[in-house]
Amino acid sequence: MDATSEPAQVYGSTQIELAWTIIPTLIVFVYFWLPLESFTAIQDTPKPATAVEVTAIGHQFWWEFRYPALGIVTANELHVSC
């Protein structure tokens, strides 16, 4: 092979290109669909009677938690009990 000559031009296989396009697309679809079913099931669950609504606000270096029904505002601490 001469240093000035161009190497042989090889073009891709259509089957391989379709495979590496379709397979990742299917994987992304499955990873999107499975959590979507879980999210809808969680959203349909009724709130318990003792549930307390909390609004979380993210500031640059700290969190603000507001409890609207109780009239309480706290910083950086969210206490959860079961």
C-alpha positions in Angstrom: 0.0 0.0 0.0 1.3 3.4 -1.0 1.5 6.1 1.7 -0.5 8.5 -0.6 -3.2 6.0 -1.5 -6.6 6.0 0.2 -7.7 2.9 2.1 -10.6 0.9 0.8 -13.9 2.5 1.6 -16.2 0.2 3.5 -19.8 1.1 4.1 -21.9 -0.1 7.0 -24.3 -3.0 7.1 -28.0 -2.0 7.0 -28.9 -4.8 9.3 -26.4 -3.9 11.9 -27.3 -0.2 11.7 -31.0 -1.1 12.1 -30.2 -3.4 15.1 -28.2 -0.7 17.0 -31.0 1.8 16.4 -34.0 -0.4 17.2 -32.7 -2.3 20.2 -31.7 0.8 22.2 -35.0 2.4 21.3 -36.9 -0.6 22.7 -34.8 -0.5 25.8 -35.5 3.2 26.4 -39.2 2.5 25.8 -39.3 -0.3 28.4 -37.4 1.9 30.9 -40.0 4.6 30.3 -43.0 2.4 30.5 -42.3 0.4 33.7 -41.9 3.4 36.0 -44.9 5.1 34.3 -47.1 2.2 35.4 -45.8 2.4 39.0 -46.2 6.2 39.1 -49.8 6.0 38.0 -50.5 3.3 40.7 -48.9 5.5 43.4 -50.9 8.5 42.3 -54.2 6.5 42.5 -53.5 5.6 46.2 -55.7 7.6 48.5 -54.0 9.7 51.2 -54.3 8.4 54.8 -56.6 10.5 57.1 -53.6 11.4 59.3 -51.5 12.7 56.3 -49.9 16.1 56.8 -49.2 18.2 53.7 -45.6 19.5 53.4 -44.3 22.0 50.8 -40.5 21.7 50.3 -38.7 24.7 48.8 -35.1 24.4 47.7 -32.9 27.4 48.2 -29.3 27.7 47.1 -27.8 26.2 50.3 -30.7 25.1 52.4 -34.2 23.6 52.3 -37.4 25.3 53.6 -40.3 23.0 54.7 -43.7 24.5 55.1 -46.6 22.8 56.9 -49.6 24.9 55.6 -52.3 23.3 57.8 -50.2 23.7 61.0 -48.8 27.2 60.1 -45.2 26.0 60.7 -42.1 26.8 58.6 -38.8 24.9 59.3 -35.3 25.0 57.7 -33.2 22.0 56.7 -35.2 19.5 58.8 -38.0 17.2 57.8 -39.2 14.8 60.4 -41.1 11.7 59.2 -42.6 9.1 61.5 -44.5 6.0 60.5 
